[in-house]
Amino acid sequence: MASRLYAWARWVVRRRGLVIGVWLLLLAVIGGLGITLHGKPTTEYSVPGIESQQAQDLLKERFPQASGGVARVVFAAPKGDTLTDPKAQRVIAAGLKEAAGTEGVVNVSDPLKTGTVSRDRTIGYADVSFKQGASDVPQSAKDALSRAMDPARDAGFQVEFGGSVMTPEIEVGGPAEIVGVVVAFVVLALALGSLVAAGLPLITAAVGVAIGVLGAQFVSRFMEMTGTATALALMIGLAVGIDYALFIIARHREQLADPDADVNDSIARAVATAGSAVVFAGATVIIALAALSATGIPFLTIMGLAAAVTVLLAVLVAISLVPAVLSLFGERLRPRPRRRSRPGRAERAPGAWGMAWGRAVTRAPVVVLLVGVLGLLALALPARDLRLGLPGNAAQPTDTTQHKSYDLLSQGFGPGFNATLTAIVDTDGIPAERRAQTVKELGAALSHDRGVAAVAPPIANPEGTLAVIGVVPTTGPDDQATTDLVHRLREHAPDVDRAGGTLYVAGATAAAIDVSAKLSDALPLFVAIIVILALVLLALAFRSLLVPLKAVLGFLLSIAAALGATTWVFQDGHLADALQVPAAGPVVAFLPVLLIGVLFGLAMDYEVFLVSRMREHYEHTGDAAGAITHGVASSGRVVCAAALIMAAVFGGFIFNPDPILKSIGFALAIGVAIDAFVVRMTLVPAALALLGRRAWALPRWLDRAIPHIDIEGARLPQAAPAGRGEEQGQGQKVVAAR
């Protein structure tokens, strides 16, 4: 691999104008398509086959009036007034009448006629039903609905909006994300020692991310894609794009520190060595993200593929656009000669702190391993009580209308009102004369459950083949008791089956429970795929069995600790004010799967970049102990800088108002920090010190069976001196063919 990348990089350097032009053309074409012909992202996380989705599909088929999106308008009377006062009735009626004329609205309920008013008559709500699905309602219709309620606001009434139609779209690019990028630039400047060099990874990463994200937006025109998918592609693509460029540029400047090094030859060598690790590590990230399709959940599959394509672009940028840009800057990227130290003062060698750290953690490896492992296990303890779900309006920022509507409904109608369930009865197989009685008996049976606060009268479709019953729990949507209630209500299905019908329990709360259960079932298979994949890939890279095993165990510790920290914050409610978490609740259902897939790839990044330098030194010297300290000294600074950049980029999303991105950003930031600084930089050297030469051992039969993958550049020719890069490049056809 290294020799082929060397030859490729030499070609890129000679054709740098062509390479840069192709990337700019791609950016212009795909960017234009993404901006002008983009689709509309969905806010719904549907999973085919689950009961709640089957019920929704049945509603669309037989009762389309009840299957569209709903905007819930919540009214709160001024202090001392009620919603039943004549003035309130006039204002509310006028607003609802105007709302009924909004494009796409098929029905508007009146809180005074339907009785949807609290007992003290100060809070009420009206449901505005649309013919389209929630994600298909245009923003113009939402704005018109909001304007229709302006007279009520002017009269002193508080008006807030909830419901599926009013779910806010994901937005990125706020101050917090920008701060994350600024922090990344500062880290780059410190790591590379040059402002010019620090700016290059940001520019090249931006090209790859722009192509990936805008391309995903164009593809969303043809397939359903959540807003989280493009945001995740942006988050991961930016982080790995910066890191991959950093690894190559850092290697290039390290080589240019030799005044005799030729610039073009140095670029090619950086791509051949660090670039080999980039290709290998990027492949693991891509495979891990693509493996999300193994869950069998469409929205998660698209999310993983969108992010995987963006990572692929980051790899291609790193091995093509980055060397082309480096050749443009030429000698300007050569580090300045180090100042001589004062007389009598020892000169500090490059990588001295890394050498000192490597010696420190390998001096007492057993103690380091015990402290590190026990600390990570302690951090993982909260994950024992992990509960999964999908965030509702309670998780929206406290100053949003969605959160305020949630609070008003809980105040006026009880906590369970925001968890309203829908019992849908397919009565097509029940004799016509028995349908009404069967549905009535079911409603009575549901109302007797200890977890049910109220049961609404059934509503049938015009043909009388489908009935809808609203069920209000006594507990909120994130309460475990509500999950238990859903399971108990579904136990009535056999009674309906015997009568010839079919019972479905649906609604937003039931859908969240079903999606969580589906993802929980898919998690063991996904973990098994990732673990086996890691063992195989690392065995190929390092020709060892113990190194991959150690890497996988460290990865599992990182995952457990990250999930524990995420549970402690988002489910248990710790640090809620500091991190602007509006309400404690279950962890996002697909976060564990996503965290495992993404963190696996990133963990293997750091493993490859760090351990490959150890392997390289061991191959040349046979000194196992010296290889550890050499690897930490050579790659430690760059790995730490890369981890800080990742954590900064991911951490910027912690303060995004979207609850899903907030939790994903936190989990990835804490996971990367733990894996890089605790596992890779501390536990890995300690474990290798204990293993000694056995770490690099491989059975002879297996050594003969697996192919040789040179990611350390062991087969590259000798470095060319300055001014002789072109002569060196002439012989690369021979080298590449070896």
N, C-alpha and C positions, 0 to 999 in steps of 0.2 A: 504493500500500500504506500509506504513512504517514498519509494523510488518513483512510482507512478505520479504521486502528488508533486514530487520535485520537478519532474518533466513538465507536468501540467502548469505549475507555477512559473516555470521559465517561459512557457508559451504565453501565459497571461501577461507577464512583464513586457514581453516584446509587442504584444497586441493590446496594450492597456487602453488605448483610445477606443478600440472596438468593443472591449469588454465593458467599459464604463458606459459607452453609448447604448449597448444592448440593455443594460440595467435601467438606464434612464428612459429608454423606449418602453420597456415593460411597465415601468412606473406610470408613464403617461397614458398608455393604452388601458391597462387594468384599472388605474386610478380613475380615468374618465368613465369607464363602464360602471365602476362601483358608485361613483358620485351621481351619475345621471340615470342609471337603470337599476338602482338598488331596490330590493324588496322591503317589506315591512316585517320587522321581527315580532315574534309572538311572545306573549307573557305567560302562556299556559304550558305547563309541564305534563303533557298527557303521555300515557303508556298504554298501547293497545293490549287488550286481553284482560286487564284488571276490571273488577266488577264495576267500579264507578265510571270507567270509560265506556263499558258496555251499556250502562244506563244512559250516558250522555248520547251515545250513538243512537240508541232506541228513541230518545226524545227528539233528536233531529229528524228521524224517519217518520215518526207518528204524531209528534206533538211539537212541530217547529216553533210555535208561538212561545213555548216554554223552554226552548233550547238556546235562545240567543243570549247575548250579553246583557247584564243588568247593571244599571247605575243606581245606587241607593242614596237618596237625598235625605239627610238627617236634619231635622229642625229642633232648635232649642229656644224656648220662649225667654224673653228678657226677665230679669228678676222681678217677681211680683205679678207677672202675667202668666197666662196659660194659653195653650194652643187652641182651646175651645172658645176663647173670646171672639166676638164678632169681627174685630179688627184682624186678628190672627187668621181667621177663616178666610177673609177676603184676600189678604196678602198671599197666603199659601195657595189658594185656589187660582189666583191670577198667575203666579209663578208656574204652577203645574200645567195650566192651560197653554202657556207659551212653550213649556218643555215638550208638550205633546206634538207641537208643530216642528220639532227638531228632526232633521233628516235621519231616517232609519228607525224612528221610534214607532212601536206598534201598540204599546199600552203604557198608561201611567196610572198608578193606584193613588187613591185619595186616603190619607191617614185617618181622617175623621169618619169616612164611610166604611173603611175596612177594619177600623178599630186598632190600628197600629200606633197607638198613643200610650205612653206610660201611665201608671196608675195616678200619679200626681198631675198628669196632663201637661207637663212641661217639656217633654221630649217625644217626638214622633218621627216617622219616616215614611217616605213614598218610594216605591220601586218604579224606575223608568226602564222598560224592557225594549231592547232593540232587536231587529230582525237578523242582524249579523252576529257572528261570534264576537266575543269581547275584543280580540286582537284586530278584528277587521273594522271596528268602529273608528272613523276618521277623527283626527284631532279637532277638526272644525266642528264636529257634532258635540264633542266634549266642551269646547269653548262656548258653543251656543247654549248648552245646558247650564253652564255656570252663569252666563249672562242672564238667563231667564230668572235666576234667583236673586239678582241684584236688588229688586224692590223689597224683598223680604229682609235682606241685609240692611238696606237703608232704613227699614222700619225698626231696626234694633234686634232682629232675630239672628241667632247664630245658625249658619247653614254650612254643613260639611258634606263631603261626598265619600262614599265607599262603593263596594260592589266590584264585580270582575272588570267592568268597563273602565273604571277609574284607577286600575293598577298602574302605577307610574312606570314609564319606560326607563331602562338603564341608561345612564349618562356617565361618560368618563371624560377625563381631561380637566378635572377641577384642580383647585389649589394644592390639595394633598398629593395628587398624582404628580403634579409639576415639581413639588418639593422633593418627591422621591427621585425624580430624574436629576435634579440639581445635586442631591446627595451623591448619586451615582457618578456625576461628573467630578465632584470633589474627590471621591475615592479613586477614580481613574487618574486624576492629576497627581495624587500622592503616590499611587502605585507605579505609574509610568514616569513620573518626574518631569513631565512636559505638558504644557497646556495644549499644544498642537496635537500631540499624540493622544491626549485625553479626549479631544473632540472627535477624533476619527471613529472610535467605536459607536458613539452616539449617532453620527451621521449615517454610517453604513447600516446600523441596526434600524434606524428610522426608514431607510429605503426598503429593507426586507419586510418590516412590519406593515408599512403602508401598502405594499403590494398584497400581502397576506390578508389584512383586514378588509381592504377595499374589494379584494377579490371575493372574500366571504360575503360581503354585502351584496355583490352582484349575484352570487349563487343563491342568496336568499330570495331572489326573485322567482326561482324555480322550485325551491323546496322550503318547507317550514323550518325556521331556525330561530332559536331563542336569542334574546339580546345578550344573555350570559355567554353564548358561544363566541360572539365577536369580541366581547370584553375580555374573555379568557384568552383568546388568540392574541389580543393586544398585550395583555399582561405577561404571558409566557414568551411570546415572540420578542418583546422588547428586552426582557431579562436575559434570555439565552443569546439574543443577537449581540448585546453589549459584551456578555461574557466571552463568547466565542471569538469575537474580534480582539478582546483584551488578551486572550491566551496567545494568539498569533503575534500581535504587536509587541507584547512583552518579550516573547522569545526573539523576535527580530531585534529589538533594542539591546537585549542581553548579548546577542552575537555581535552587534555593531560596537559594543564597548571595546572590542578588539580593534585597534586602529588599522590593522592590516586587512580587516574583513571587507569583502566586496559587497556593495549594497544589494545588487540584484541576486547574487548568490545567497546572501543572508535571507532575503525574502523567500526564495525558493526553499531554503532549509527550514525556515520557520513554518511554512505551509506543510512541508514534508513531515516535520516532527510534531509540532503543536497542532498542525492541521489534521494529521492522522488521528490524534486523540479527539479533535473536534468532530471529525467524521464518525468515529466509533461511538463517542458519547452522544452525538446528535442522533445516531441511528437508534440507540437505546431509548431516547426520549420519544422519538417518532413511533417506534414499535409499541412502547408502553401506552402512548396516547391512542394509537390506533386500536390497541387491545381493549379499549373501552367498549368497542362494538361487541365484545364477548358477553356483555351484560344483557344484550337483546333489547335494550331500551333505546328507541330511535333518537330522542333529543340528546341523550348522552353520547350516542355514536357520532352524531353530527358535531357535537361539542368537541369530542376528542379528535375527529378528523380535521376540523377547522384549525385547531391548535397544532396538530401534527404537520399540516401543510405549512403553517407559519414557521415552525421549527425547521422544516426542510429548507425553506427559503433562507433562514438564518445561517444554516450550514453552507448553502451554495454561495451566499454573500461572503461568508468568511473565507472560502477557498478561491474566490474569483474576484469579487469587487474589492475586498480588503487588500490583497496583494497588488491589484492594479493601482489603487489609491496610494499605497505605500511607495510604489515605484515613481509616482508623480512627485512625491515629497523628497525622495532620494536622500541626500546627505543631511537634509534638515532634521531628520529623525535620529541622527547619530548622537548618542549621549555626549555631553561635554566631559572632557577629561576630569577625573576626580582630583580635587585639590590635595596637595601633599599635607600630611598631618604635621603638626608642630614638632620641632625637635624633642626627642625624648618621649613622645606620645605615640603609642602603637596605632597604626592605621586600621580602621574598622573595615573588615572585608565585607563584600556584598553577601547578603544572606546570613550574616552573623547571628542575627536574632533567631532565625529559623534553625540554625545549627544548635544554638543554645536550647531552644525549645525541644528539638528532637532529642537531645541528650537528656534533658530533664524528664521527659515522659518515658524514656526507655531505661532510666536509671533504676526505677522501682516499678516495673510494669505491672506486677500483681496488684499493688496498692492502687495504681492509676485505674486499672480495669475494674477493681471492686468499687471504688468511689464513683467512677463514671457510670457503670451499669446500675448500681443501686440508686444513684441520683436520677437517672432516666426512668427507672421503674417507679420511683416515687412520683415523678412528674406525670407518669401515665395512669396513676391510680384513679383519678376522676373518670377516666374513660370506661371504667367498669359499669357505670350507671348511664352510659351514653344512650340517648333516645334520639330518634331521627324524625324529621318532619319537614314541612315546607313553610316558610315564613308567611304570615298573614299581615293584616294592617297594623297589628300591635307592634310588629317589628319595624315599621316605617318610622322615620325620624319624628320626634314628638311635635315638631312645628308643622307637619304636613296635614292636609285635610283628611287623608286616609286614617292617620293615627287618631286625630280628634274625633272622627266619626266612630271609630272603634270604642273610644272612651265614653262617648255619649250614649251609644247603644248599650254598653255594659252598665252604665249608671242608670239608664231608664228601664231596661228590660232584664238585667241580670247577666252574669258572665257567659252563660251558655248560649245567649242569643247570637253571639258572633260565631258560634260553632254549629249553626242550624244544619241539620241533616235533611236529606230528601229520600223518602221511601217511594220508590217507583214500582208500580205493580203492572205487569203485563197480563191483562185479563182476556186476551184474545182466545185462549183455550178454555175459558170458563163459560158455561152456558149464560146467555144474555140475562136471563131472569135471576141468576145467582151472583152476578158481578157486583152490584151495589152492596149486597149483604156481605159478601166476602171481604170487600174493601173496608166496610164499616167495622166488621169484627176484627180485622187486622189493626185498624186504628185504635180500637179499644184495648187490644192486647199490648200494643206499643206504649200506650199511655200509662199502663200499670207498671212499667219498668221503673225501678227506683232512681235511675239516672235521667229520667225524662221529666222536664218541667212542663211542657205543653205539647199538644198535638193539634195541628191545624186541620180543618175539614178537608176531605179529599177533593181534588179537582180532576175531572176526566177530560180527555180529548173529545172532539166532536163525534168521533165514531164510537166512543165508549169502550175502546180496546186498551186504553192505558190510563192509569190513575196515578196522581202525584199527591203525596202526603208530606207536609212539612213537620219535622220533629225537632223541638228545641231541647237540648240537653240542660242539665243543671250546672254543668262545668264548662270551662272555656275550651277553645280549640286545641290548646297545647297541653291540656291536662291528660294524664294517663287514664283517668276515669272515663274520659270521652272516647278514647281508643277502645277501652273495655266495653263501653256502651255500643259502639259500632259492631263489635263482634257478637254481642248479645242480641242486637236487633236482627242480625243476619241469621240467627238461630231460628227465627220464625219462618224462614224460607221453606222448610219441609211442609208446614201447614198450608201455605199457599200452593205449593206443588201438588199436594193431594187434591186441591180443589180444581186443578187444571191451569193454574197461573204460574207466574215467576216473580219473585221479589228481588229487587235490587236496592241496596242502600248506597246513596250517592251524595253529592254535594262537595264543596271545596274541602271540608274537613275530612270526609271519607276518602276523597281522592288523595289527599296528602298522606293518609294512613296507608292506602294501597300502594302508592309509589314507594313509600319507605319500606314496606314489606318486600316489594319486588326487588329493590336495591339490596336489602339485607340478604335476600336469598342468593343474589348474584355475587356477593362479596367474596365468599370462600373460593369460588372458581377463579375469580379475577386475581386474588392473592396468589393462588397456586400457579397461574400462568406467569405472573410477574416473577415469582421466586425461581421457577424453573428457567425462565428466560435469563435472569441475572446470572444464574450458575453457569449456563451454557456460554453466554457472551463473554463473561469474565474468564472462564476457563480457556476460551480461544485467545483472548487478549494477553493473558499472563502465563499461559501454559502451566497452570497450577490448579490444585483442588482446594487447598486450604485458604488461599487468598479469596476466591469467590465465596467460600462458605463464611469466612469472616466478614466479607462485605455485605452479604445478605443478612446476617445476624445483626450487624450494625444498622442496616436499613430498617429492619423490623423494629429495632429499638427507637429509631428516629420517628417512625410512623406512630408508635404507641405513645411516645412523649408528646408529639404534636397534637394527636387526638385528645390526650389528657388535658393539655393546656387549653385547647379549643373548647372542650366540654366545661372546664372550670370557669371560663370567661362567658361563653354565650349561653350555656344551659344553666349553670349555677349562679350566674349574675355577678361574678367578681370583676372588679375594674370596669364596671358598666359605665360609670360617669366619665372616667378617663378616656375610654375608647368610644364613647358616644353610642353605646348599645341601648336602645330605647326600652327593651323588655327582655327578660330572660325567657328562653324557650328551647325547644328541641333543636339540635344541630341540623343544618340543611341536609336533606336526605342523601343527596348525591355527593356531598363533600368527602366522606371517607374514600369512596371509589376514586374520585378525582385526585385527592391528596396522594393516594397510593400510586396512581399512574404518573402524576407529574413529579412527585418527590423521588420516585424510583429513578426516573431519567436524570434528574439533577444530582442525586446521590452518586449515580454511576459516573456522571461528569467528573465530580471531585475525586472519586476513586481512581478513575483512569488517569487524570492529570497528575495526581500525587504519586500513585503507585507506579505509573509508567516510568517516572524518573528514577524511582528506587530500582525497578527492574533493569533499567538501562545501566545504572551504576553496577549492579550485581553482575550483569552479563560481562562487563568489562573487567571487573576486579575480583569477583567471587567472594567479596567481603559482605556478608549479610548484615552485620551490625552497622558498618559504615554506609551501606546503601540506604538504610532508614534515615540516618541523620542527613545524608546528602540529598535525599529526595525531599525531606522537609525544608532543608535550606534552599534548594533550587526552586521548588514549586510552592512552598508554604505561603510566601507573600502574595503570589498571584491567586492562589486558591482562596485565601482569606479576603482579598480584594473582590474576587468574583462573588463570594458568598455575601459580602456586605452590599454589593451592587444588587444582587438578587433580592436580599432582604429589604433594601431601600425601595426598589420598584414594587415589590409585593406589598410592603408596608404602607406605601402611599394609598393603596386601595382600602386600607382599614377604615379610613375616614370618608369613604364613598357612602352616600346616603342609601344606596341599595343594600338591603340586609344580606343578600346572597354574596355579592362581591365583597362585602365587609368581612364576612366569616371566611371566605376563600382566601382573601388577602392575608388575614391574620394567620390562618393555618399554614399557608405556604411560607410566609415570612419566618414564623417560629420554627417550622420544620426545616427550612434551609439553614437557619442559624444553628440549630441543634446538630444537624447532620454534618455541617462543615466544621464547626469549631469543637464540638464535643466528640463526635464519632470519628470523622476522617483525620482531624489534626491531633487528636489525643488518643482515642482508643485504638485506632488502626496502628500507629507506630508502636504502642505498647504491646498489642497482640502480636505484631510481627517480630518484636524483640523476643517474646517468649518462644515463638515458633522457630526462630533462627533460620538455618538453611533449609529446614523442612518446609518452610512456607513456599519455596520455589520448586519443590519436588513434584514430579509427575511420573506415574507408572510408565514403563517403557512402551508397553503395548498402546497406551493412550497417546503417548508422545508421537508414535508413528502414525496413529490414526487421524489426529486432528491437524488441520492445515496450519502453516506458519503465517502469522499476521504480524508484520513488522510495523509497530506503531511508535517505536523508539528511534527509528532512523538508523539502525545498526548497519544497514547495507548501503548507505549513501556513500558517495565518493568523498575524498578529502576536500575540506573547504578551500575555495579559490581565494587567493590574495586579492586585495583591492586592485581594480583595473583589469582583472583577468576573468571577470564573470562570463563574458561572451565566449571566451575560449573554453571555459569549463562547460558552458551550456551545449557546445557542439557535440560532446560525447554522451549526452543524456539518452539518446536512442539506444545506445549499447547498455547503459545502466538500467534503463527501464525494462529492457528485455530480459534481464537476468532473472 
